[in-house]
Amino acid sequence: MKSGIILVALLLVLPTIVFAQVQYYGIDASLSDAGRSSVKTTLTFQNPINNFNFSIIGKIENFNATSNSGPVNCGMTSSGITTVNCQMNLTGDKRTIELYFETNDFVKNLNGKNYFDTDFSINQDISKLSVTIRIPEGTALVEGNVPNRLSFPQYATTLSDGRRIIVLWSMSNLTANDQLRFQLLYEKVNQSSFLTYWPYIVIAVVAVIIASIVLVSRFTRKPEKLILSVLDDYERQVVGIINSAGGEVNQRRIVQETNLSKAKVSRVIKSLVDRGVVEIERMGRTNKIKLLKKKFKV
């Protein structure tokens, strides 16, 4: 009889032990310039559970909990250490919850540097753990009290997204007794080099702008000079008439003012059209001749 009772008790306790296993534990913390930490944690359990609790050293704010299996109801108590207890209804296919919170207690000032230190332990066996810490833009990691140690644990991967430095840890097969404490030391990047050389940078930028203006001016005028230099006397005379008329003139007026034949004027105008100096606009029985570039001077 006693053995039967013991067996029943073990069957009741055993699922609790098995269900407590965490298949994946992900932590993503973003640190602001003011030392505020925005933390998102993702937990996928090996089996569905109805209750989960954890503790954080410090005061947390803006807490929110969601699950892919429905609502998550959490309560908090805080007295230096914040304890969170969540009730949820996970299922066999939906066993993931996400927790979000903010805190000012993870980052402290240490001799003018910023010291990030927190413990993410949840007292559960964890198959896979992933931790991401994003330090503020304009900061860099520095060595801590232990020489050549930028972070704890030391086997971290450091990379950058172009603006911020990101520190990554990846671990597996952790037990409930393993302490998940993470530390970073970082500080503002020294910008004295820029402050020292900024006058030279300004001078260089101004020089480039001036050189660009000169080049643009030279290459925009050169084609005009080249074109005008190859015109014969008749072509220059016709261009002069058009220019003095404000850039466009009736072809009859050109015939009258040059005392050339209509055929000769037509040939001269055709040559100017081929050179890209003028264009012809048909107007009844005559043509209107227009300079393509009114700034041509002859």
PyMOL commands that set and color helices and strands:
alter all, ss='L'
color gray80, all
select helices_A, chain A and resi 2-19+192-229+233-244+251-258+262-274
alter helices_A, ss='H'
color red, helices_A
select strands_A, chain A and resi 22-31+37-45+51-57+60-67+72-78+81-88+96-103+107-110+113-119+126-134+139-141+151-152+157-160+165-174+181-188+248-250+278-283+286-291
alter strands_A, ss='S'
color yellow, strands_A
deselect
rebuild
show_as cartoon
